[in-house]
Amino acid sequence: MTADTADSVALDPAALRNALADRILSLGTFRTAAVEAAFRTVPRQVFLPGVDLAEAYQPKVVVTKCAPDGTAQSSASSPNIVAGQAEDLDVRPGHTILEIGAATGINAALLAEITGPHGRVVTIEIDQDLTNGARAALDKAGYSTVTTICGDGATGWAEAAPYDRIIVTAGAWDISHAWWDQLAPAGRIVIPIRLHGSGLTRSLALDLQPTGELVASHARVCGFVPMRGGSAADTTASIPLTDQITLNTATAESPDIPALAQTLTHPAHTHWTGINVTDHEPVEHLDLWLATTTRGFARLSVSADARKSGIADPALRWAGAGLYNGGTLAYITARPHGPVSREIGVVAHGPDSRRLTARLVDLLRGWNHTRPARPIITAHRAGTSDDELGPGVRIERPDTRLTISW
Ligand SMILES: C[S@@+](CC[C@H](N)C(=O)[O-])C[C@H]1O[C@@H](n2cnc3c(N)ncnc32)[C@H](O)[C@@H]1O
């Protein structure tokens, strides 16, 4: 290929679109021809004005709006996650779909492609400027039948209910009562829900049962900008340990913040467990298992620089999962063990390192014994009595009672 041809491929949206779809295909995310075809059709660049063409088709999140403190408020989500959520949503031609979090409008366009001319898509966005942008892009790209609403998505949009499918594309804390009310019988809701105050999130695909509860068929590891508005809950204690390392945990568990802020001033004690995992094993829910098995769960967020300098090296696979007790922290790390396998270890800092390490190692041995591949998650509406709930750990939210078992 000459340099000229390479440039024209690089600048050809159709070629970039197919390259992105090929990549998602290679990751095994597409399960249906309809979702794949939508990705090969929707012109992402129209929804990302001002973004470099090549960047619009990169397989990564594109942040499009930040709060004054620099935290992301809106983005075009990572295409692979968008594809995964679209597959989990199981859209059929003719479905009526409610999306929460229009942002760029890309996902609404994808959903419109999948549900087709006899379906309907309504998308809600909390910010007026973003709603206007999504509207303009949807019209320009030929998706004028999508309804865009500016408002708090937690209230849904009763005018077009019931919805066969509801998809939430911002990190939710609750399944709002409006979504429960507006979901059609046997409907499905796909929602990235924070299952722990540390920010630990799974995108769940929940099916409405004839008996009124929602049962999850998928739990996908993900991260989303948090929902804002009335249903948002500030439940995360973010404790800076250095200027590049933060410990996130649940305020509800009353962490000793001043003591924890000092943890990294104590020397590191590392213990290797002899527990090995391969890249191919379904072990991605270890962090959720830990969070639902014991108190004092936390997640360590470490910048690439801090990791390189060796100050802290949590296993990325489990999003910095660890435990704290008082001013002591023990987190999960990993080291190579053969060509495709890694050994799990524990790094502890603080006055009670020995005991907390022993507790975390015991828990990891318990997990290793059964290695539960996926959680069993059920959601009931708030007000459901205890004896109607399934077994497992209970997570209480204003509108929802969740249970998680393994
Ligand atoms: C990750 S972006 C969604 C990506 C989007 N679906 C796309 O295709 O580009 C999350 C969006 O949710 C919006 N949002 C946050 N809280 C909301 C709420 N309560 N109601 C509606 N939208 C909300 C944010 O402003 C942001 O634009």
Ligand as a Chemical Component Dictionary entry (heavy atoms), coordinates in Angstrom:
data_LIG
# 
_chem_comp.id                   LIG 
_chem_comp.type                 NON-POLYMER 
_chem_comp.pdbx_formal_charge   0 
_chem_comp.three_letter_code    LIG 
# 
loop_
_chem_comp_atom.comp_id 
_chem_comp_atom.atom_id 
_chem_comp_atom.alt_atom_id 
_chem_comp_atom.type_symbol 
_chem_comp_atom.charge 
_chem_comp_atom.model_Cartn_x 
_chem_comp_atom.model_Cartn_y 
_chem_comp_atom.model_Cartn_z 
_chem_comp_atom.pdbx_ordinal 
LIG C1  C1  C 0  -21.382 7.753  29.572 1  
LIG S1  S1  S 1  -22.450 9.002  29.047 2  
LIG C2  C2  C 0  -23.569 8.119  28.004 3  
LIG C3  C3  C 0  -23.029 7.697  26.671 4  
LIG C4  C4  C 0  -24.092 7.769  25.594 5  
LIG N1  N1  N 0  -25.148 6.813  25.784 6  
LIG C5  C5  C 0  -23.540 7.733  24.183 7  
LIG O1  O1  O 0  -24.028 6.991  23.361 8  
LIG O2  O2  O -1 -22.640 8.496  23.887 9  
LIG C6  C6  C 0  -23.518 9.297  30.448 10 
LIG C7  C7  C 0  -24.473 10.424 30.225 11 
LIG O3  O3  O 0  -25.480 10.370 31.225 12 
LIG C8  C8  C 0  -25.858 11.696 31.506 13 
LIG N2  N2  N 0  -26.576 11.707 32.785 14 
LIG C9  C9  C 0  -26.068 11.714 34.042 15 
LIG N3  N3  N 0  -27.056 11.720 34.943 16 
LIG C10 C10 C 0  -28.222 11.690 34.252 17 
LIG C11 C11 C 0  -29.574 11.681 34.624 18 
LIG N4  N4  N 0  -29.941 11.699 35.907 19 
LIG N5  N5  N 0  -30.497 11.673 33.650 20 
LIG C12 C12 C 0  -30.137 11.660 32.339 21 
LIG N6  N6  N 0  -28.865 11.690 31.922 22 
LIG C13 C13 C 0  -27.909 11.687 32.861 23 
LIG C14 C14 C 0  -24.552 12.453 31.509 24 
LIG O4  O4  O 0  -24.748 13.844 31.358 25 
LIG C15 C15 C 0  -23.853 11.802 30.337 26 
LIG O5  O5  O 0  -24.090 12.530 29.184 27 
# 
loop_
_chem_comp_bond.comp_id 
_chem_comp_bond.atom_id_1 
_chem_comp_bond.atom_id_2 
_chem_comp_bond.value_order 
_chem_comp_bond.pdbx_ordinal 
LIG C1  S1  SING 1  
LIG S1  C2  SING 2  
LIG S1  C6  SING 3  
LIG C2  C3  SING 4  
LIG C3  C4  SING 5  
LIG C4  N1  SING 6  
LIG C4  C5  SING 7  
LIG C5  O1  DOUB 8  
LIG C5  O2  SING 9  
LIG C6  C7  SING 10 
LIG C7  O3  SING 11 
LIG C7  C15 SING 12 
LIG O3  C8  SING 13 
LIG C8  N2  SING 14 
LIG C8  C14 SING 15 
LIG N2  C9  SING 16 
LIG N2  C13 SING 17 
LIG C9  N3  DOUB 18 
LIG N3  C10 SING 19 
LIG C10 C11 SING 20 
LIG C10 C13 DOUB 21 
LIG C11 N4  SING 22 
LIG C11 N5  DOUB 23 
LIG N5  C12 SING 24 
LIG C12 N6  DOUB 25 
LIG N6  C13 SING 26 
LIG C14 O4  SING 27 
LIG C14 C15 SING 28 
LIG C15 O5  SING 29 
# 
